[in-house]
Amino acid sequence: MKKMKRVLLSEQGRFLLVGVMNTLIGMSAMFIAYNVFHLGYWLSSAMDYIIGSIFSYFANKYFTFRSDRKSAAEAVRFAFHILLCYLVSYSVAKPLVSAALQRLHFPVSVLEQISMVFGMCIFVVLNYFGQKFFVFHRKKTEV
């Protein structure tokens, strides 16, 4: 139990906890936009990251990386980082999933939703390292 508590209190544990909450919020928005409002692959996945990123910025800034700096540049770096991760993740996910599953003859809507989930996985990895080393990075003199 002590080990689990130590992991959850670590930076990676906090990032994971925020990520789970962010994923639930964002995925809900994405699949509602896609399945209820029929907004399509790009707009639905964008809804995930617009809504989730607002939550993620504040949760990761104050809870995960414990950044107390008041910096417009930090917010701009975060927005740029999220946009870059989003474009890379979803641009890679859709063709990879389509190529991998083309022989199964899934409907386009199923392929696109599988691509969205795969894109989310790529995004998580890129996002962690970008936030840690680019957005909320502290110089050694700040620690």
ZIQUIFEN-V61742 format. One record per helix or strand of 3 or more residues. SS is the DSSP state (alpha for helix, beta for strand). FROM is the first residue (numbers start at 0). TO is the last residue. If there is no record, write none. Layout:
{{SS & FROM & TO} {SS & FROM & TO}}
//
This chain:
{{alpha & 1 & 8} {alpha & 10 & 34} {alpha & 39 & 63} {alpha & 71 & 103} {alpha & 107 & 134}}
//
